[in-house]
Amino acid sequence: MTSMFGGPRRLIRQIAGALVVALLSALQWYVWMAWDTEYQTNPVTQEASGPYEAWQVAGCAVSLLVVFVGALLLGVRPLWASAALTLAFTVAWTATASANDETGMYGVGTIMLLVGLTAATATVSLVVTGLRRLRSPRPPIGGVTA
């Protein structure tokens, strides 16, 4: 029995790869961001910001990029990896945000994360796929080999 995934073993490898991506993606939320709940107030302007610092967001983004590109390079299909990263990170964020939000605005954040991560993973997928195609050997013009 063959499928669009190349058979049962290929399907199992894709599912396993997606599960690893999901686990590592959710973990990035908890490692980089979930623990910080304090807002900072600028002593001069009295403007509040936070709770996350720029270094946390940058570190989380780079970590997610490494997980995602690593999965693609190891053979996880872009759709599987994209869905796993987007859904796992969004669920982890939503679980934390919903527990502390009395206004219900975490729902807006959930939608923003879903849209943003979907766009980001689609873009990175296109770039990685394009670069892999550039590096792969091309058949000679006319398709005739010696």
Residue pairs with C-beta under 8 A, 6 or more apart in sequence:
1 7
1 8
3 10
3 11
5 11
5 14
13 75
14 76
14 77
14 80
15 80
17 71
17 74
17 75
17 76
17 80
17 81
18 76
18 80
18 81
18 83
18 84
19 84
20 71
21 67
21 68
21 71
21 76
21 80
21 81
21 84
21 85
21 88
22 84
22 85
22 87
22 88
23 88
24 67
25 64
25 67
25 84
25 85
25 88
25 89
25 92
26 88
26 89
26 91
26 92
28 60
28 63
28 64
28 67
28 89
29 60
29 89
29 92
29 93
29 96
30 92
31 60
31 63
32 56
32 57
32 59
32 60
32 63
33 52
33 56
33 57
33 60
33 93
34 92
34 96
36 50
36 51
36 52
36 53
36 56
37 51
37 100
38 50
38 51
39 48
39 49
39 50
39 51
40 48
40 49
40 50
41 47
41 48
41 49
42 48
42 49
64 85
64 89
65 124
67 85
68 81
68 82
68 85
68 121
68 124
69 124
69 128
71 81
71 84
72 78
72 81
72 124
72 125
72 128
72 129
73 128
78 121
78 125
78 128
78 129
81 121
81 125
82 118
82 121
82 122
82 125
85 117
85 121
86 113
86 114
86 117
86 118
86 121
89 113
89 117
90 110
90 113
90 114
90 117
93 109
93 110
93 113
94 106
94 109
94 110
94 113
97 106
97 109
97 110
98 106
139 145
